[in-house]
Every structure is written in C-alpha cells, then in structure tokens.
C-alpha cells in the first residue's frame, strides 16, 4: 500500500466516528472503530501506552470530579491539551502521525456532556486493547 493510500485508510476510522455524535455512538460501533484503529495504526506498544497514560490521567480526574458543567468543561480542556503532546510524539515517530490525526479529530468531537466524555475514554481504552492485540499478533 502506498503512503497516500495508507494515510487515507488510517483516517477513515476517524471519519466513521466523526459522522456520529460521540455521546450517541453505540458500544458495537465504538468497538468496530477501536478495532479498525488498532489494526491500522503503527507504533510500538510503549509509544501508544504513553499516549494512553496521558489520557488516563484526565480520566482519573474526571472520575473524581462532581461531573457538573465546570468539571465537564475542565475535562474537555484537558483533553484538548493532549493535542500538543500528540504532535510532539508524532514529530518524533512519523508512524504515529495517523494516530495523532485520528485522536485529534475524536477529541474535537467530545461534546460537553457526560456520555460523550465517557464514550471518548471507552473508545481510547478499546483502541489500546486492540492495538496491543494486533501488535502482538503481527510481531510489531
């Protein structure tokens, strides 16, 4: 697969979620998107795990919050502040540029409500699980 076709393929999974509201997406659709992302994205387990750990920190703060509007806005702001970290990581490891683009698009789709935020965290967690599975399976 040439680089342009690979990039189109990588961003297709994020376009699938972009067409839906993140808060309304079903578990089945979330699973399908996470699996496609896990199959497509390059990068070793450590690199993906570092990104996941940054997102997990935001999730821990979210879970300990009162989940009122102020906490929702703070959580969304924290998610947006992960974008510079994604850019830095993708600049160092070019194979993560597709993942950076997809996660940025998904972060942009997080709406200011509990379901949307919770689905974002579930989607990322599912992606990490599938990425690990396909990484182990392919020997990457």
Buried (B, 14 or more C-beta within 10 A) or exposed (E): EEEEEEBEBBBBBBEBBBEBBBBEBEEEBBBBBBBBBBBBBBBEBEBBBEBBEBBBEBBEEBEEEEBEEEBBEBBBEBBEEBBEBBEEBBEEBEEBBBBBBBBBBBBEBBBEBBEBBBBBBBBBBBBBBBBBEBBEEEEE
